[in-house]
Amino acid sequence: MKHMLPLSAAIALAFVTGPVIAAESYDVKADRAALSNVKHRAHRAACAEDVAPQHARCFARIVTDDVVNDSPSGAPSGYGPADFQSAYGLPTAGGHGKVVAVIDAYDVPNAESDLAAYRTKFGLSPCTTANGCFRKVNQTGGSDLPDSDKNWAGETTLDIEMVSAACPDCGILLVEASSDYIGDLWAALTTAVKRGAAAATNSYGFAEVSEVTWVEPYFDFPGVLVTASSGDSGYSVQYPASSIHVLAVGGTTLQPSTSSRGWAESAWSSGGSGCSAFVPKPTWQKNTGCANRMEVDVAAVADPDTGVAVYCTDCGDSHQGWQIMGGTSVAAPLVAAAFTVLGVSADPSFPSAHSADFFDIVQGSNGTCETSSFCTAGPGYDGPTGWGTLNGSLLAQLGGAGTSGSQPKSDAGGVTTPANGTDAGTAKVVDAGRDTGEESAPDAASRATEDAATRVATGVGSKLDAAAKTDAAGEQSLETHMALDGGPVASEGDGAAAVDKGGFMCSLDVRTSRTSSNAWPFLCLAATALARRRKRSA
């Protein structure tokens, strides 16, 4: 006869034992232990954190409690190419015939020599102007470089070295904007696309304003991957990372682990994420709770506590040589170069369609928010890490071994692959020569751009008069004259919005125009896109 517990005893026993909880797997325990051992490092922003309206700031951070080794042959601290290959399953070679563009502000005089020191130290083949792998141009593609700036120098150096680390055989096109004014930076982006870049990385941003919707089509370069850093201020939205045409890249803490992957990863506490207040939700985003564009899409290492090795001799008096850097400025170029070397799609919708091919990050948070997944990592999509971090071994099966992005172009300064010589495996950046005014890459001035610019002109009571003129040499030039809120903003003599030889840009004189309206640069950019469309249709 079976012994039966009285009902009261059975209930009491249930309260004592509670529900059965599945034990954590070894990998979860190992990763948790590894992340708990991360050593905190003191660090500072490379660029000024407070910038004027209409200007952007870079998101690089420099570790300040590490001893700087000023010798190129010294032993660097921080992660290097072999670590990224191990953590993210990246190949040791690939990207042949492809160029990754780096968009930054101001000149870095020692960019090429610092890159040479980095590549030599880590056993990468030379990438120089002489062998065609490296090229540095200004925002219009010319050789008259802007003034230098020691703050942005750290950002730029970090970017080009991260591209080298993730895609050793990719060519590098460094496009230096004249300043951190957003019109200059975006002119540089267009120059990069016109010169045939397969990917363009942007490690800068600014807090969203409503006018960003006017220039959304400006970032639409089909077939070209555009990445943008999500920022280093924790839960908050930054533009252009919130653009629907951009792959928004967040940040993680990356630490060696005894788990089967060999690495533990969590959301970086200062990485950016959030729900856009202005940019509409793209069709490929299905997460709930945010009616607009949700940031981010993917993530990579960014935490300065687990930072990367960088060699920089332009980074100020106190930081000359090998140092440790972090910020989502690490993540954006890493992802741009990794997508290129793996040959996966350049479309921002790619991660959502192939989420199983990324490492799902389920630990960490970047702040507090009303909807937990917007600021806390967890299974599936979340704000701080998007669909996760690169799992190169799986992504490579979807790609074409370095065929990501636009195909090589020889007619407008595109990309060619050396036929022979010692650097046959490295992409070359070819001088664009004379700009004919015709687009060599997908034209950002789509019909959507024209519609957006027209809405701008109507919505803010602006007057837009765009007329194509022909100069004595027979080259096409365009001058766009505007009036904001019914009053003159600038005259032709001010050069307020000159669009020369079909390029997308607003003149530097815009910054000193007689209006203090924060809307001006956005209106200017939208209007020049419209003017370009009208010119091409004429």
KACORDA-V273674 format. One record per residue. N is the residue number from 1. RES is the residue in one letter. SS is DSSP state (H for helix, E for strand, - for the rest). PSI is psi in radians with two decimals (none if undefined). OMEGA is omega in whole degrees, 0 to 359 (* if undefined). Layout:
BEGIN
n->N res->RES ss->SS psi->PSI omega->OMEGA
n->N res->RES ss->SS psi->PSI omega->OMEGA
END
This chain:
BEGIN
n->1 res->M ss->- psi->2.29 omega->183
n->2 res->K ss->- psi->2.50 omega->177
n->3 res->H ss->- psi->2.16 omega->182
n->4 res->M ss->- psi->2.28 omega->175
n->5 res->L ss->- psi->2.46 omega->171
n->6 res->P ss->- psi->2.62 omega->182
n->7 res->L ss->H psi->-0.72 omega->181
n->8 res->S ss->H psi->-0.64 omega->180
n->9 res->A ss->H psi->-0.69 omega->179
n->10 res->A ss->H psi->-0.74 omega->178
n->11 res->I ss->H psi->-0.73 omega->180
n->12 res->A ss->H psi->-0.71 omega->180
n->13 res->L ss->H psi->-0.68 omega->179
n->14 res->A ss->H psi->-0.70 omega->179
n->15 res->F ss->H psi->-0.63 omega->181
n->16 res->V ss->H psi->-0.82 omega->185
n->17 res->T ss->H psi->-0.60 omega->180
n->18 res->G ss->- psi->-3.11 omega->181
n->19 res->P ss->- psi->2.71 omega->178
n->20 res->V ss->- psi->2.14 omega->182
n->21 res->I ss->- psi->2.22 omega->180
n->22 res->A ss->- psi->2.38 omega->180
n->23 res->A ss->- psi->2.55 omega->177
n->24 res->E ss->- psi->2.50 omega->178
n->25 res->S ss->- psi->2.88 omega->179
n->26 res->Y ss->H psi->-0.73 omega->182
n->27 res->D ss->H psi->-0.74 omega->180
n->28 res->V ss->H psi->-0.77 omega->179
n->29 res->K ss->H psi->-0.76 omega->182
n->30 res->A ss->H psi->-0.75 omega->179
n->31 res->D ss->H psi->-0.71 omega->179
n->32 res->R ss->H psi->-0.72 omega->179
n->33 res->A ss->H psi->-0.72 omega->181
n->34 res->A ss->H psi->-0.78 omega->181
n->35 res->L ss->H psi->-0.50 omega->179
n->36 res->S ss->H psi->-0.26 omega->182
n->37 res->N ss->- psi->0.11 omega->179
n->38 res->V ss->- psi->2.25 omega->181
n->39 res->K ss->- psi->2.26 omega->179
n->40 res->H ss->- psi->2.37 omega->179
n->41 res->R ss->- psi->2.48 omega->173
n->42 res->A ss->- psi->2.43 omega->181
n->43 res->H ss->E psi->2.84 omega->181
n->44 res->R ss->E psi->2.81 omega->176
n->45 res->A ss->E psi->2.41 omega->178
n->46 res->A ss->- psi->-0.65 omega->181
n->47 res->C ss->- psi->2.82 omega->176
n->48 res->A ss->- psi->2.35 omega->183
n->49 res->E ss->- psi->-0.37 omega->177
n->50 res->D ss->- psi->2.01 omega->181
n->51 res->V ss->- psi->2.79 omega->181
n->52 res->A ss->- psi->2.72 omega->174
n->53 res->P ss->- psi->2.58 omega->180
n->54 res->Q ss->- psi->0.14 omega->179
n->55 res->H ss->E psi->2.75 omega->180
n->56 res->A ss->- psi->2.79 omega->174
n->57 res->R ss->E psi->2.63 omega->179
n->58 res->C ss->E psi->2.81 omega->186
n->59 res->F ss->- psi->0.31 omega->177
n->60 res->A ss->- psi->2.56 omega->177
n->61 res->R ss->E psi->2.44 omega->184
n->62 res->I ss->E psi->2.19 omega->177
n->63 res->V ss->E psi->2.28 omega->187
n->64 res->T ss->- psi->-0.14 omega->182
n->65 res->D ss->- psi->0.28 omega->177
n->66 res->D ss->- psi->2.51 omega->179
n->67 res->V ss->- psi->2.14 omega->180
n->68 res->V ss->- psi->2.20 omega->178
n->69 res->N ss->E psi->1.94 omega->187
n->70 res->D ss->- psi->-0.02 omega->180
n->71 res->S ss->- psi->2.22 omega->178
n->72 res->P ss->- psi->-0.52 omega->181
n->73 res->S ss->- psi->0.04 omega->181
n->74 res->G ss->- psi->2.97 omega->181
n->75 res->A ss->- psi->1.90 omega->182
n->76 res->P ss->- psi->2.57 omega->170
n->77 res->S ss->- psi->2.95 omega->178
n->78 res->G ss->- psi->2.86 omega->183
n->79 res->Y ss->E psi->2.58 omega->178
n->80 res->G ss->- psi->-3.01 omega->184
n->81 res->P ss->H psi->-0.73 omega->182
n->82 res->A ss->H psi->-0.60 omega->179
n->83 res->D ss->H psi->-0.72 omega->179
n->84 res->F ss->H psi->-0.65 omega->178
n->85 res->Q ss->H psi->-0.67 omega->179
n->86 res->S ss->H psi->-0.83 omega->185
n->87 res->A ss->H psi->-0.62 omega->187
n->88 res->Y ss->H psi->0.12 omega->176
n->89 res->G ss->- psi->0.61 omega->182
n->90 res->L ss->- psi->2.57 omega->179
n->91 res->P ss->- psi->2.77 omega->179
n->92 res->T ss->- psi->-0.20 omega->179
n->93 res->A ss->- psi->2.85 omega->179
n->94 res->G ss->- psi->3.09 omega->182
n->95 res->G ss->- psi->0.28 omega->182
n->96 res->H ss->- psi->2.31 omega->177
n->97 res->G ss->- psi->0.13 omega->181
n->98 res->K ss->- psi->2.58 omega->180
n->99 res->V ss->E psi->2.31 omega->173
n->100 res->V ss->E psi->2.19 omega->179
n->101 res->A ss->E psi->2.46 omega->176
n->102 res->V ss->E psi->2.15 omega->182
n->103 res->I ss->E psi->2.04 omega->179
n->104 res->D ss->E psi->3.01 omega->182
n->105 res->A ss->E psi->2.52 omega->175
n->106 res->Y ss->- psi->2.88 omega->182
n->107 res->D ss->E psi->2.60 omega->172
n->108 res->V ss->- psi->1.72 omega->186
n->109 res->P ss->- psi->-0.67 omega->185
n->110 res->N ss->- psi->0.34 omega->184
n->111 res->A ss->H psi->-0.82 omega->184
n->112 res->E ss->H psi->-0.72 omega->180
n->113 res->S ss->H psi->-0.62 omega->176
n->114 res->D ss->H psi->-0.70 omega->177
n->115 res->L ss->H psi->-0.69 omega->179
n->116 res->A ss->H psi->-0.72 omega->178
n->117 res->A ss->H psi->-0.73 omega->180
n->118 res->Y ss->H psi->-0.87 omega->184
n->119 res->R ss->H psi->-0.64 omega->177
n->120 res->T ss->H psi->-0.78 omega->182
n->121 res->K ss->H psi->-0.67 omega->184
n->122 res->F ss->- psi->0.22 omega->173
n->123 res->G ss->- psi->0.48 omega->178
n->124 res->L ss->- psi->2.61 omega->181
n->125 res->S ss->- psi->2.69 omega->182
n->126 res->P ss->- psi->2.49 omega->175
n->127 res->C ss->- psi->1.68 omega->189
n->128 res->T ss->- psi->2.91 omega->173
n->129 res->T ss->- psi->-0.66 omega->183
n->130 res->A ss->- psi->-0.69 omega->181
n->131 res->N ss->- psi->0.08 omega->174
n->132 res->G ss->- psi->-0.02 omega->183
n->133 res->C ss->- psi->-0.59 omega->185
n->134 res->F ss->E psi->2.40 omega->175
n->135 res->R ss->E psi->2.45 omega->179
n->136 res->K ss->E psi->2.19 omega->181
n->137 res->V ss->E psi->2.91 omega->175
n->138 res->N ss->E psi->-3.07 omega->189
n->139 res->Q ss->- psi->-0.28 omega->176
n->140 res->T ss->- psi->0.05 omega->179
n->141 res->G ss->- psi->0.08 omega->181
n->142 res->G ss->- psi->-3.12 omega->183
n->143 res->S ss->- psi->-0.05 omega->178
n->144 res->D ss->- psi->1.65 omega->190
n->145 res->L ss->- psi->2.67 omega->181
n->146 res->P ss->- psi->3.08 omega->175
n->147 res->D ss->- psi->2.74 omega->178
n->148 res->S ss->E psi->2.81 omega->179
n->149 res->D ss->- psi->2.07 omega->186
n->150 res->K ss->H psi->-0.39 omega->179
n->151 res->N ss->H psi->-0.89 omega->178
n->152 res->W ss->H psi->-0.32 omega->180
n->153 res->A ss->H psi->-0.68 omega->178
n->154 res->G ss->H psi->-0.72 omega->178
n->155 res->E ss->H psi->-0.89 omega->183
n->156 res->T ss->H psi->-0.78 omega->180
n->157 res->T ss->H psi->-0.76 omega->176
n->158 res->L ss->H psi->-0.81 omega->184
n->159 res->D ss->H psi->-0.88 omega->185
n->160 res->I ss->H psi->-0.52 omega->179
n->161 res->E ss->H psi->-0.56 omega->175
n->162 res->M ss->H psi->-0.64 omega->174
n->163 res->V ss->H psi->-0.77 omega->178
n->164 res->S ss->H psi->-0.70 omega->183
n->165 res->A ss->H psi->-0.71 omega->185
n->166 res->A ss->H psi->-0.50 omega->180
n->167 res->C ss->- psi->1.40 omega->186
n->168 res->P ss->- psi->-0.48 omega->184
n->169 res->D ss->- psi->0.00 omega->178
n->170 res->C ss->- psi->2.52 omega->168
n->171 res->G ss->E psi->2.73 omega->182
n->172 res->I ss->E psi->2.16 omega->175
n->173 res->L ss->E psi->1.90 omega->178
n->174 res->L ss->E psi->2.00 omega->179
n->175 res->V ss->E psi->1.99 omega->186
n->176 res->E ss->E psi->1.97 omega->177
n->177 res->A ss->E psi->2.67 omega->182
n->178 res->S ss->- psi->-0.41 omega->180
n->179 res->S ss->- psi->-3.07 omega->177
n->180 res->D ss->- psi->0.19 omega->173
n->181 res->Y ss->E psi->2.37 omega->189
n->182 res->I ss->H psi->-0.57 omega->177
n->183 res->G ss->H psi->-0.64 omega->178
n->184 res->D ss->H psi->-0.77 omega->181
n->185 res->L ss->H psi->-0.69 omega->182
n->186 res->W ss->H psi->-0.49 omega->171
n->187 res->A ss->H psi->-0.68 omega->179
n->188 res->A ss->H psi->-0.67 omega->178
n->189 res->L ss->H psi->-0.77 omega->180
n->190 res->T ss->H psi->-0.68 omega->177
n->191 res->T ss->H psi->-0.73 omega->179
n->192 res->A ss->H psi->-0.75 omega->181
n->193 res->V ss->H psi->-0.73 omega->179
n->194 res->K ss->H psi->-0.48 omega->181
n->195 res->R ss->- psi->0.22 omega->169
n->196 res->G ss->- psi->0.33 omega->179
n->197 res->A ss->- psi->2.41 omega->174
n->198 res->A ss->- psi->-0.51 omega->180
n->199 res->A ss->E psi->2.65 omega->178
n->200 res->A ss->E psi->2.22 omega->183
n->201 res->T ss->E psi->2.43 omega->184
n->202 res->N ss->E psi->1.87 omega->184
n->203 res->S ss->- psi->0.88 omega->182
n->204 res->Y ss->E psi->2.99 omega->177
n->205 res->G ss->E psi->-3.10 omega->177
n->206 res->F ss->E psi->2.78 omega->180
n->207 res->A ss->E psi->2.44 omega->183
n->208 res->E ss->- psi->2.52 omega->168
n->209 res->V ss->- psi->2.80 omega->187
n->210 res->S ss->H psi->-0.49 omega->184
n->211 res->E ss->H psi->-0.16 omega->181
n->212 res->V ss->H psi->-0.44 omega->180
n->213 res->T ss->H psi->-0.41 omega->180
n->214 res->W ss->H psi->-0.56 omega->186
n->215 res->V ss->H psi->0.18 omega->179
n->216 res->E ss->H psi->-0.84 omega->181
n->217 res->P ss->H psi->-0.28 omega->180
n->218 res->Y ss->H psi->-0.43 omega->182
n->219 res->F ss->H psi->0.10 omega->185
n->220 res->D ss->- psi->1.71 omega->178
n->221 res->F ss->- psi->1.44 omega->183
n->222 res->P ss->- psi->2.33 omega->179
n->223 res->G ss->- psi->-0.11 omega->178
n->224 res->V ss->- psi->2.20 omega->179
n->225 res->L ss->E psi->2.18 omega->175
n->226 res->V ss->E psi->2.02 omega->177
n->227 res->T ss->E psi->2.66 omega->178
n->228 res->A ss->E psi->2.43 omega->179
n->229 res->S ss->E psi->2.52 omega->182
n->230 res->S ss->- psi->-0.07 omega->177
n->231 res->G ss->- psi->3.02 omega->184
n->232 res->D ss->- psi->0.53 omega->181
n->233 res->S ss->- psi->0.35 omega->181
n->234 res->G ss->- psi->-2.68 omega->185
n->235 res->Y ss->E psi->1.79 omega->179
n->236 res->S ss->E psi->2.71 omega->184
n->237 res->V ss->- psi->2.35 omega->178
n->238 res->Q ss->E psi->2.57 omega->174
n->239 res->Y ss->E psi->2.43 omega->16
n->240 res->P ss->- psi->0.14 omega->180
n->241 res->A ss->- psi->-0.47 omega->181
n->242 res->S ss->- psi->0.04 omega->176
n->243 res->S ss->- psi->2.48 omega->179
n->244 res->I ss->- psi->-0.24 omega->181
n->245 res->H ss->- psi->0.04 omega->186
n->246 res->V ss->- psi->2.51 omega->172
n->247 res->L ss->E psi->1.89 omega->182
n->248 res->A ss->E psi->2.22 omega->186
n->249 res->V ss->E psi->2.09 omega->178
n->250 res->G ss->E psi->-2.99 omega->187
n->251 res->G ss->E psi->2.65 omega->178
n->252 res->T ss->E psi->2.89 omega->167
n->253 res->T ss->E psi->2.22 omega->185
n->254 res->L ss->E psi->2.19 omega->186
n->255 res->Q ss->E psi->2.39 omega->175
n->256 res->P ss->E psi->2.53 omega->184
n->257 res->S ss->- psi->2.78 omega->175
n->258 res->T ss->- psi->0.13 omega->178
n->259 res->S ss->- psi->3.01 omega->183
n->260 res->S ss->- psi->-0.56 omega->176
n->261 res->R ss->- psi->-0.57 omega->183
n->262 res->G ss->- psi->-0.08 omega->181
n->263 res->W ss->E psi->2.49 omega->173
n->264 res->A ss->E psi->2.54 omega->183
n->265 res->E ss->E psi->2.43 omega->177
n->266 res->S ss->E psi->2.86 omega->177
n->267 res->A ss->E psi->2.33 omega->176
n->268 res->W ss->- psi->2.34 omega->186
n->269 res->S ss->- psi->-0.33 omega->181
n->270 res->S ss->- psi->0.05 omega->178
n->271 res->G ss->- psi->2.60 omega->182
n->272 res->G ss->- psi->2.69 omega->172
n->273 res->S ss->E psi->2.93 omega->177
n->274 res->G ss->E psi->3.08 omega->181
n->275 res->C ss->E psi->2.09 omega->181
n->276 res->S ss->E psi->2.46 omega->177
n->277 res->A ss->E psi->-0.21 omega->189
n->278 res->F ss->E psi->-0.61 omega->187
n->279 res->V ss->E psi->2.18 omega->182
n->280 res->P ss->E psi->2.76 omega->181
n->281 res->K ss->- psi->2.25 omega->176
n->282 res->P ss->- psi->2.71 omega->184
n->283 res->T ss->- psi->-0.46 omega->184
n->284 res->W ss->- psi->-0.08 omega->175
n->285 res->Q ss->- psi->2.14 omega->185
n->286 res->K ss->- psi->0.01 omega->183
n->287 res->N ss->- psi->2.61 omega->181
n->288 res->T ss->- psi->2.85 omega->177
n->289 res->G ss->- psi->-0.41 omega->179
n->290 res->C ss->- psi->2.02 omega->182
n->291 res->A ss->- psi->-0.30 omega->183
n->292 res->N ss->E psi->-2.90 omega->179
n->293 res->R ss->E psi->2.27 omega->178
n->294 res->M ss->E psi->2.39 omega->181
n->295 res->E ss->E psi->2.19 omega->27
n->296 res->V ss->- psi->-3.06 omega->178
n->297 res->D ss->- psi->-0.77 omega->178
n->298 res->V ss->E psi->3.12 omega->180
n->299 res->A ss->E psi->2.93 omega->175
n->300 res->A ss->E psi->3.04 omega->183
n->301 res->V ss->E psi->2.39 omega->181
n->302 res->A ss->- psi->-0.41 omega->184
n->303 res->D ss->- psi->2.12 omega->177
n->304 res->P ss->H psi->-0.42 omega->177
n->305 res->D ss->H psi->-0.45 omega->175
n->306 res->T ss->H psi->0.92 omega->190
n->307 res->G ss->- psi->-3.10 omega->186
n->308 res->V ss->E psi->2.72 omega->178
n->309 res->A ss->E psi->2.34 omega->179
n->310 res->V ss->E psi->2.41 omega->175
n->311 res->Y ss->E psi->2.06 omega->185
n->312 res->C ss->E psi->2.19 omega->177
n->313 res->T ss->- psi->0.10 omega->178
n->314 res->D ss->- psi->0.18 omega->191
n->315 res->C ss->- psi->0.49 omega->178
n->316 res->G ss->- psi->2.88 omega->186
n->317 res->D ss->- psi->-0.60 omega->186
n->318 res->S ss->- psi->-0.16 omega->182
n->319 res->H ss->- psi->1.49 omega->179
n->320 res->Q ss->- psi->1.93 omega->178
n->321 res->G ss->E psi->-2.60 omega->181
n->322 res->W ss->E psi->2.35 omega->180
n->323 res->Q ss->E psi->3.03 omega->178
n->324 res->I ss->E psi->2.34 omega->179
n->325 res->M ss->E psi->2.83 omega->179
n->326 res->G ss->E psi->-2.79 omega->184
n->327 res->G ss->- psi->2.82 omega->177
n->328 res->T ss->H psi->-0.10 omega->171
n->329 res->S ss->H psi->-0.37 omega->172
n->330 res->V ss->H psi->-0.78 omega->189
n->331 res->A ss->H psi->-0.75 omega->185
n->332 res->A ss->H psi->-0.87 omega->177
n->333 res->P ss->H psi->-0.58 omega->176
n->334 res->L ss->H psi->-0.82 omega->182
n->335 res->V ss->H psi->-0.73 omega->179
n->336 res->A ss->H psi->-0.81 omega->180
n->337 res->A ss->H psi->-0.65 omega->180
n->338 res->A ss->H psi->-0.78 omega->177
n->339 res->F ss->H psi->-0.65 omega->181
n->340 res->T ss->H psi->-0.82 omega->182
n->341 res->V ss->H psi->-0.53 omega->180
n->342 res->L ss->H psi->-0.28 omega->176
n->343 res->G ss->- psi->0.50 omega->180
n->344 res->V ss->- psi->3.01 omega->185
n->345 res->S ss->- psi->2.53 omega->178
n->346 res->A ss->- psi->-0.07 omega->184
n->347 res->D ss->- psi->2.37 omega->180
n->348 res->P ss->- psi->-0.30 omega->180
n->349 res->S ss->- psi->-0.17 omega->186
n->350 res->F ss->H psi->-0.86 omega->183
n->351 res->P ss->H psi->-0.65 omega->181
n->352 res->S ss->H psi->-0.53 omega->180
n->353 res->A ss->H psi->-0.28 omega->183
n->354 res->H ss->- psi->0.78 omega->185
n->355 res->S ss->H psi->-0.49 omega->181
n->356 res->A ss->H psi->-0.20 omega->182
n->357 res->D ss->H psi->0.25 omega->176
n->358 res->F ss->E psi->2.66 omega->174
n->359 res->F ss->E psi->2.07 omega->180
n->360 res->D ss->- psi->2.09 omega->180
n->361 res->I ss->- psi->2.17 omega->189
n->362 res->V ss->- psi->0.11 omega->180
n->363 res->Q ss->- psi->2.67 omega->173
n->364 res->G ss->- psi->2.81 omega->181
n->365 res->S ss->E psi->2.71 omega->178
n->366 res->N ss->- psi->0.35 omega->177
n->367 res->G ss->- psi->-2.77 omega->178
n->368 res->T ss->- psi->2.56 omega->182
n->369 res->C ss->- psi->2.87 omega->182
n->370 res->E ss->- psi->-0.66 omega->178
n->371 res->T ss->- psi->1.98 omega->190
n->372 res->S ss->H psi->-0.74 omega->185
n->373 res->S ss->H psi->-0.24 omega->178
n->374 res->F ss->H psi->-0.45 omega->184
n->375 res->C ss->H psi->0.06 omega->182
n->376 res->T ss->E psi->2.27 omega->179
n->377 res->A ss->- psi->2.52 omega->179
n->378 res->G ss->- psi->3.11 omega->181
n->379 res->P ss->- psi->2.40 omega->181
n->380 res->G ss->- psi->-2.69 omega->183
n->381 res->Y ss->- psi->2.45 omega->172
n->382 res->D ss->E psi->2.81 omega->184
n->383 res->G ss->- psi->-0.92 omega->187
n->384 res->P ss->- psi->-0.55 omega->184
n->385 res->T ss->- psi->0.03 omega->179
n->386 res->G ss->E psi->-2.26 omega->179
n->387 res->W ss->- psi->0.05 omega->175
n->388 res->G ss->- psi->-2.85 omega->182
n->389 res->T ss->E psi->2.92 omega->187
n->390 res->L ss->E psi->2.25 omega->169
n->391 res->N ss->- psi->1.46 omega->189
n->392 res->G ss->H psi->-0.59 omega->182
n->393 res->S ss->H psi->-0.57 omega->177
n->394 res->L ss->H psi->-0.73 omega->182
n->395 res->L ss->H psi->-0.59 omega->181
n->396 res->A ss->- psi->-0.48 omega->179
n->397 res->Q ss->- psi->-0.33 omega->179
n->398 res->L ss->- psi->-0.33 omega->187
n->399 res->G ss->- psi->-2.97 omega->182
n->400 res->G ss->- psi->0.56 omega->177
n->401 res->A ss->- psi->0.92 omega->173
n->402 res->G ss->- psi->0.40 omega->179
n->403 res->T ss->- psi->0.32 omega->181
n->404 res->S ss->- psi->2.54 omega->172
n->405 res->G ss->- psi->-2.91 omega->183
n->406 res->S ss->- psi->2.72 omega->180
n->407 res->Q ss->- psi->2.77 omega->181
n->408 res->P ss->- psi->2.50 omega->179
n->409 res->K ss->- psi->2.35 omega->180
n->410 res->S ss->- psi->-0.09 omega->187
n->411 res->D ss->- psi->-0.17 omega->183
n->412 res->A ss->- psi->0.75 omega->176
n->413 res->G ss->- psi->0.72 omega->183
n->414 res->G ss->- psi->-2.40 omega->186
n->415 res->V ss->E psi->2.36 omega->174
n->416 res->T ss->E psi->2.81 omega->178
n->417 res->T ss->E psi->2.22 omega->180
n->418 res->P ss->- psi->2.43 omega->180
n->419 res->A ss->- psi->-0.45 omega->180
n->420 res->N ss->- psi->-3.04 omega->180
n->421 res->G ss->- psi->3.06 omega->186
n->422 res->T ss->- psi->-0.32 omega->183
n->423 res->D ss->- psi->0.64 omega->186
n->424 res->A ss->- psi->-0.37 omega->182
n->425 res->G ss->- psi->0.07 omega->185
n->426 res->T ss->- psi->2.37 omega->180
n->427 res->A ss->E psi->2.60 omega->176
n->428 res->K ss->E psi->2.47 omega->173
n->429 res->V ss->E psi->2.10 omega->186
n->430 res->V ss->- psi->2.45 omega->179
n->431 res->D ss->- psi->2.28 omega->183
n->432 res->A ss->- psi->-0.42 omega->184
n->433 res->G ss->- psi->-2.58 omega->185
n->434 res->R ss->- psi->2.25 omega->179
n->435 res->D ss->- psi->2.11 omega->182
n->436 res->T ss->- psi->-0.15 omega->183
n->437 res->G ss->- psi->-0.06 omega->178
n->438 res->E ss->- psi->2.48 omega->180
n->439 res->E ss->- psi->2.30 omega->174
n->440 res->S ss->- psi->-0.26 omega->177
n->441 res->A ss->- psi->2.96 omega->181
n->442 res->P ss->- psi->2.30 omega->187
n->443 res->D ss->- psi->2.19 omega->180
n->444 res->A ss->- psi->-0.33 omega->182
n->445 res->A ss->- psi->1.17 omega->178
n->446 res->S ss->- psi->3.07 omega->177
n->447 res->R ss->H psi->-0.58 omega->178
n->448 res->A ss->H psi->-0.65 omega->179
n->449 res->T ss->H psi->-0.77 omega->180
n->450 res->E ss->H psi->-0.76 omega->179
n->451 res->D ss->H psi->-0.74 omega->181
n->452 res->A ss->H psi->-0.79 omega->181
n->453 res->A ss->H psi->-0.64 omega->178
n->454 res->T ss->H psi->-0.70 omega->178
n->455 res->R ss->H psi->-0.64 omega->177
n->456 res->V ss->H psi->-0.89 omega->183
n->457 res->A ss->H psi->-0.64 omega->180
n->458 res->T ss->H psi->-0.77 omega->188
n->459 res->G ss->H psi->-0.58 omega->182
n->460 res->V ss->- psi->0.23 omega->177
n->461 res->G ss->- psi->0.51 omega->181
n->462 res->S ss->- psi->2.71 omega->174
n->463 res->K ss->E psi->2.22 omega->183
n->464 res->L ss->E psi->2.12 omega->178
n->465 res->D ss->E psi->1.85 omega->182
n->466 res->A ss->E psi->2.22 omega->181
n->467 res->A ss->E psi->2.35 omega->177
n->468 res->A ss->E psi->2.38 omega->178
n->469 res->K ss->E psi->2.76 omega->178
n->470 res->T ss->E psi->2.20 omega->182
n->471 res->D ss->- psi->3.14 omega->186
n->472 res->A ss->- psi->-0.51 omega->182
n->473 res->A ss->- psi->-0.05 omega->180
n->474 res->G ss->- psi->0.06 omega->179
n->475 res->E ss->- psi->2.58 omega->180
n->476 res->Q ss->E psi->2.27 omega->172
n->477 res->S ss->E psi->2.82 omega->184
n->478 res->L ss->E psi->2.33 omega->176
n->479 res->E ss->E psi->2.19 omega->182
n->480 res->T ss->E psi->2.17 omega->181
n->481 res->H ss->E psi->2.31 omega->183
n->482 res->M ss->E psi->2.79 omega->169
n->483 res->A ss->E psi->2.27 omega->183
n->484 res->L ss->E psi->2.25 omega->181
n->485 res->D ss->- psi->0.61 omega->174
n->486 res->G ss->- psi->-0.04 omega->181
n->487 res->G ss->E psi->2.68 omega->182
n->488 res->P ss->E psi->2.33 omega->178
n->489 res->V ss->- psi->-0.83 omega->181
n->490 res->A ss->- psi->2.70 omega->180
n->491 res->S ss->- psi->3.03 omega->178
n->492 res->E ss->H psi->-0.63 omega->181
n->493 res->G ss->H psi->-0.48 omega->178
n->494 res->D ss->H psi->-0.30 omega->183
n->495 res->G ss->- psi->0.65 omega->190
n->496 res->A ss->- psi->-0.59 omega->181
n->497 res->A ss->- psi->1.21 omega->181
n->498 res->A ss->E psi->2.26 omega->177
n->499 res->V ss->E psi->1.78 omega->190
n->500 res->D ss->E psi->2.37 omega->176
n->501 res->K ss->- psi->0.63 omega->173
n->502 res->G ss->- psi->0.14 omega->181
n->503 res->G ss->- psi->2.77 omega->175
n->504 res->F ss->- psi->1.79 omega->176
n->505 res->M ss->- psi->2.71 omega->171
n->506 res->C ss->- psi->2.36 omega->184
n->507 res->S ss->- psi->2.67 omega->176
n->508 res->L ss->H psi->-0.44 omega->181
n->509 res->D ss->H psi->-0.28 omega->177
n->510 res->V ss->H psi->-0.61 omega->185
n->511 res->R ss->H psi->-0.36 omega->181
n->512 res->T ss->H psi->0.33 omega->179
n->513 res->S ss->- psi->2.96 omega->190
n->514 res->R ss->- psi->0.18 omega->177
n->515 res->T ss->- psi->2.54 omega->176
n->516 res->S ss->- psi->0.15 omega->183
n->517 res->S ss->- psi->2.29 omega->176
n->518 res->N ss->- psi->-0.28 omega->181
n->519 res->A ss->- psi->-0.32 omega->189
n->520 res->W ss->H psi->-0.90 omega->184
n->521 res->P ss->H psi->-0.57 omega->180
n->522 res->F ss->H psi->-0.72 omega->177
n->523 res->L ss->H psi->-0.73 omega->180
n->524 res->C ss->H psi->-0.83 omega->181
n->525 res->L ss->H psi->-0.72 omega->179
n->526 res->A ss->H psi->-0.69 omega->182
n->527 res->A ss->H psi->-0.66 omega->179
n->528 res->T ss->H psi->-0.61 omega->176
n->529 res->A ss->H psi->-0.74 omega->178
n->530 res->L ss->H psi->-0.75 omega->181
n->531 res->A ss->H psi->-0.69 omega->179
n->532 res->R ss->H psi->-0.69 omega->179
n->533 res->R ss->H psi->-0.77 omega->181
n->534 res->R ss->H psi->-0.66 omega->179
n->535 res->K ss->H psi->-0.79 omega->182
n->536 res->R ss->H psi->-0.51 omega->182
n->537 res->S ss->H psi->-0.25 omega->184
n->538 res->A ss->- psi->none omega->*
END
